[in-house]
């Protein structure tokens, strides 16, 4: 937000993406940024996919139980309808939203809204996930966070699924997923063959 030479109020819109594997702190970082914006008396609205009910039906909750109130949505178009007169929009678990999300985020940023998005950049097979790759391409800032590989202690590369289920979307926690580095993930896949 800037005052130009004529004294007019101008908000600078931007898109920030926080991505990485599970257990890397994406949601925790999203909550931290949104709380700072609220502290600065900015008008903040937070959204999450309605299908994400792991810790709460409504709140965005990190693995370490930090939480912030949010609005569950079924489609990215809902964000435009529910975010008028907002300075900052937060979106958690964005990989579960539709491919219209990059257009929605661009429209908000072009209106002067700061948009902060958190989501998995890859699925359990190491394949780019949902709208996250497109969001990374249009973002003003991308923060890739890393979990620690539970096998060797290196930086994690992917969320390895530990249960026998091939559906792309399977909500889960430590019982269903583990963060692995590239080498340990490759070994785990070879062992399954």
FENSUL-V583294 format. One record per residue. N is the residue number from 1. RES is the residue in three letters. OMEGA is omega in radians with two decimals (NA if undefined). BURIAL is b if it has 9 or more other ideal C-beta (glycine too) atoms within 8 Angstrom, else e. Layout:
BEGIN
((N;RES;OMEGA;BURIAL) (N;RES;OMEGA;BURIAL))
END
This chain:
BEGIN
((1;UNK;-3.06;e) (2;UNK;2.92;e) (3;UNK;3.11;e) (4;UNK;-3.03;e) (5;UNK;3.13;e) (6;UNK;3.11;e) (7;UNK;3.12;e) (8;UNK;-3.14;e) (9;UNK;-3.12;e) (10;UNK;3.06;b) (11;UNK;3.09;e) (12;UNK;3.11;e) (13;UNK;3.12;b) (14;UNK;3.09;b) (15;UNK;3.10;b) (16;UNK;3.11;b) (17;UNK;3.03;b) (18;UNK;-3.07;b) (19;UNK;3.13;b) (20;UNK;-3.13;b) (21;UNK;3.03;b) (22;UNK;3.08;e) (23;UNK;-3.12;b) (24;UNK;3.11;b) (25;UNK;-3.13;b) (26;UNK;-3.10;b) (27;UNK;3.10;b) (28;UNK;3.11;b) (29;UNK;3.07;b) (30;UNK;3.14;b) (31;UNK;3.14;b) (32;UNK;-3.12;e) (33;UNK;-3.13;b) (34;UNK;3.10;b) (35;UNK;3.08;b) (36;UNK;3.12;e) (37;UNK;3.10;b) (38;UNK;3.11;b) (39;UNK;3.12;e) (40;UNK;3.09;e) (41;UNK;3.03;e) (42;UNK;3.12;b) (43;UNK;-3.00;e) (44;UNK;3.02;b) (45;UNK;-3.09;b) (46;UNK;-3.14;b) (47;UNK;3.01;b) (48;UNK;3.11;b) (49;UNK;-3.12;b) (50;UNK;-3.12;e) (51;UNK;-3.12;e) (52;UNK;-3.12;b) (53;UNK;-3.04;e) (54;UNK;-3.10;e) (55;UNK;-3.06;e) (56;UNK;3.07;b) (57;UNK;-3.04;e) (58;UNK;-3.07;e) (59;UNK;2.89;b) (60;UNK;-3.06;b) (61;UNK;3.09;b) (62;UNK;3.13;b) (63;UNK;3.12;e) (64;UNK;3.01;e) (65;UNK;2.94;e) (66;UNK;-3.08;b) (67;UNK;3.10;b) (68;UNK;-3.10;b) (69;UNK;-3.12;e) (70;UNK;3.08;b) (71;UNK;3.07;b) (72;UNK;-3.13;b) (73;UNK;3.09;b) (74;UNK;3.14;e) (75;UNK;-3.12;e) (76;UNK;3.14;b) (77;UNK;3.12;e) (78;UNK;-3.11;b) (79;UNK;3.12;b) (80;UNK;-3.12;b) (81;UNK;-3.00;e) (82;UNK;-3.04;b) (83;UNK;3.08;b) (84;UNK;-3.13;e) (85;UNK;3.14;e) (86;UNK;3.08;b) (87;UNK;-3.05;b) (88;UNK;3.05;b) (89;UNK;3.05;b) (90;UNK;3.13;b) (91;UNK;3.12;b) (92;UNK;3.11;b) (93;UNK;-3.04;b) (94;UNK;3.12;b) (95;UNK;3.13;b) (96;UNK;3.14;b) (97;UNK;-3.05;b) (98;UNK;-3.09;e) (99;UNK;3.01;e) (100;UNK;-3.07;b) (101;UNK;3.11;b) (102;UNK;3.10;b) (103;UNK;3.11;e) (104;UNK;-3.13;b) (105;UNK;3.08;b) (106;UNK;3.14;b) (107;UNK;3.11;b) (108;UNK;-3.13;b) (109;UNK;3.11;b) (110;UNK;3.05;e) (111;UNK;-3.12;e) (112;UNK;-3.12;e) (113;UNK;2.99;b) (114;UNK;-3.11;b) (115;UNK;-3.14;b) (116;UNK;-3.03;b) (117;UNK;3.03;b) (118;UNK;3.10;b) (119;UNK;3.06;b) (120;UNK;3.09;b) (121;UNK;3.12;b) (122;UNK;3.06;b) (123;UNK;-3.06;b) (124;UNK;3.09;b) (125;UNK;-3.12;e) (126;UNK;-3.13;e) (127;UNK;3.09;e) (128;UNK;-2.89;e) (129;UNK;3.00;b) (130;UNK;-3.08;b) (131;UNK;-3.05;b) (132;UNK;3.13;b) (133;UNK;3.12;b) (134;UNK;3.11;b) (135;UNK;3.10;b) (136;UNK;-3.12;b) (137;UNK;-3.09;e) (138;UNK;-3.06;b) (139;UNK;2.98;b) (140;UNK;-3.10;e) (141;UNK;3.07;e) (142;UNK;3.07;e) (143;UNK;3.08;b) (144;UNK;3.13;e) (145;UNK;-3.05;b) (146;UNK;2.91;b) (147;UNK;3.08;b) (148;UNK;3.12;b) (149;UNK;-3.11;b) (150;UNK;-3.13;e) (151;UNK;-3.01;e) (152;UNK;3.12;e) (153;UNK;3.07;e) (154;UNK;3.05;b) (155;UNK;-3.11;e) (156;UNK;-3.13;b) (157;UNK;-2.98;b) (158;UNK;3.03;b) (159;UNK;-3.11;b) (160;UNK;3.11;b) (161;UNK;-3.07;b) (162;UNK;3.12;e) (163;UNK;-3.11;e) (164;UNK;3.13;e) (165;UNK;-3.05;e) (166;UNK;3.09;e) (167;UNK;-3.12;e) (168;UNK;3.14;e) (169;UNK;3.06;e) (170;UNK;3.14;b) (171;UNK;-3.12;e) (172;UNK;-3.12;b) (173;UNK;-3.08;e) (174;UNK;3.09;e) (175;UNK;-3.07;e) (176;UNK;-3.05;b) (177;UNK;3.00;b) (178;UNK;3.09;e) (179;UNK;3.12;b) (180;UNK;3.01;b) (181;UNK;-3.10;b) (182;UNK;-3.09;e) (183;UNK;-3.14;e) (184;UNK;3.07;b) (185;UNK;3.13;b) (186;UNK;3.12;e) (187;UNK;-3.14;e) (188;UNK;3.12;b) (189;UNK;3.12;e) (190;UNK;-3.14;e) (191;UNK;3.14;e) (192;UNK;-3.07;e) (193;UNK;NA;e))
END
